Amino acid sequence: MNRPVLSIKRLNALATIPAYQSAEAAGMDLHAAIEEEITLEPGAITLVPLGFAMALPPGHEGQVRPRSGLASKHGITLPNAPGTIDSDYRGEVKVPLVNLGDSAFTIEQGMRIAQMIIAPVVQARLVEVDELDDSERGDGGFGSTGQ
């Protein structure tokens, strides 16, 4: 299989290079790179640095998603899930986390806080028109196709 190359630049010694945890894993774990613990109170949002920058291959994105264990056990998720990292971004990768749980949650150095999937992207060719083609659904919006 021809896999795209993801170039990683470590920005500080606290960074953990992302890695797949099994041979068939879709996402690679992302780890906090923080000097001091962060206490995330219920309802609070914080931006957690990862200590690295990267160069995605053209035509790809990094999709940042919550870790299911943190979400189901503690209510820790991403407020913008999934987040997108564009292939032309070269700054430090950071993950926004929100605490939807009932109690404070402590983020520690090196903790696995999210996962990232590398996915192909298609950019559409936009054409302005006066009318759109008809479809079976039409302009039916939220909930219009059933529950």
C-alpha positions in Angstrom: 0.0 0.0 0.0 1.3 3.5 -0.9 0.9 5.5 2.3 1.2 9.3 2.3 4.2 10.8 4.2 3.5 12.9 7.2 6.5 15.0 8.2 6.8 15.9 11.9 9.0 18.6 13.5 9.4 18.3 17.2 9.2 21.8 18.7 10.1 20.9 22.3 11.4 18.0 24.3 8.0 17.4 25.9 6.5 16.4 22.5 5.5 12.8 21.8 5.5 12.0 18.1 2.0 10.7 17.1 1.8 7.0 16.6 -0.7 4.3 15.6 -1.4 1.9 18.5 -2.2 -1.1 16.4 -1.6 -2.3 12.8 -5.1 -1.5 11.7 -5.7 1.6 13.8 -7.4 4.4 11.8 -6.2 7.2 14.0 -2.9 8.0 15.7 -2.8 9.1 19.3 -2.1 12.8 20.2 -0.3 13.6 23.5 -0.3 16.7 25.6 3.0 18.5 25.7 2.6 20.7 28.8 5.0 21.7 31.5 2.3 21.9 34.2 -0.9 20.0 34.7 -4.1 21.7 33.4 -7.3 21.4 35.4 -10.3 21.5 33.1 -13.3 22.5 35.1 -16.8 21.4 34.0 -18.0 23.5 31.1 -14.5 24.9 30.4 -12.6 24.8 27.2 -8.8 24.9 26.9 -6.3 24.7 24.1 -3.7 22.0 24.7 -0.3 22.2 22.9 1.2 19.0 21.4 4.8 20.3 21.0 5.1 19.5 17.3 4.4 21.0 13.8 3.8 18.9 10.7 3.6 19.0 7.0 0.7 17.0 5.6 0.9 15.9 2.0 -1.0 18.1 -0.5 -4.5 16.9 -1.0 -4.8 15.6 2.6 -6.1 16.9 6.0 -5.6 15.9 9.6 -8.9 15.2 11.2 -8.7 15.6 15.0 -11.2 13.6 16.9 -12.0 12.8 20.6 -10.7 9.7 22.3 -13.7 7.5 23.1 -12.4 6.6 26.5 -12.0 10.2 27.7 -15.4 11.1 26.2 -17.4 8.2 27.7 -15.7 8.1 31.1 -15.1 11.8 31.8 -17.0 13.9 29.3 -13.8 15.2 27.7 -14.3 15.9 24.0 -13.5 18.4 21.3 -15.8 21.4 20.9 -15.3 21.4 17.1 -15.1 17.6 16.5 -13.8 16.7 14.1 -11.3 19.5 13.9 -9.4 20.0 10.6 -5.7 20.7 10.1 -5.1 21.9 6.6 -2.1 20.7 4.6 -0.6 24.2 4.4 -0.6 24.8 8.2 2.9 24.7 9.7 2.4 26.0 13.2 2.3 24.0 16.4 -0.6 21.6 16.5 -2.9 22.2 19.4 -6.1 20.5 20.5 -9.1 22.3 22.0 -10.7 20.2 24.7 -14.0 20.8 26.5 -15.2 19.2 29.8 -18.8 18.2 29.4 -18.6 16.1 32.6 -19.7 16.9 36.1 -16.3 17.1 37.8 -12.9 18.7 37.1 -10.5 16.8 34.9 -6.7 17.0 35.1 -4.6 16.9 31.9 -1.1 15.7 32.5 2.1 15.8 30.5 2.2 13.1 27.9 -1.5 12.2 28.3 -3.2 10.9 25.2 -5.9 13.5 24.7 -7.2 13.0 21.1 -6.6 11.1 17.9 -5.8 12.2 14.4 -6.8 10.6 11.1 -5.1 11.5 7.8 -7.7 11.7 5.1 -7.8 12.8 1.4 -9.5 16.0 0.6 -11.4 17.0 -2.6 -11.7 20.7 -3.4 -14.8 21.4 -5.5 -15.0 23.6 -8.5 -17.7 26.2 -7.6 -20.2 27.3 -10.3 -22.8 29.9 -9.5 -26.2 29.0 -11.1 -29.7 30.6 -11.3 -31.5 27.3 -10.5 -30.5 24.0 -8.9 -31.4 20.5 -10.2 -34.5 19.0 -8.5 -34.0 16.1 -6.1 -36.3 13.7 -4.3 -35.6 15.4 -1.0 -35.9 19.0 -2.2 -35.4 21.6 0.4 -36.4 19.3 3.3 -34.0 20.1 6.2 -33.3 18.8 9.7 -35.3 15.7 10.4 -37.0 15.7 7.1 -35.9 12.2 6.1 -37.1 10.5 9.3 -35.9 10.2 12.9 
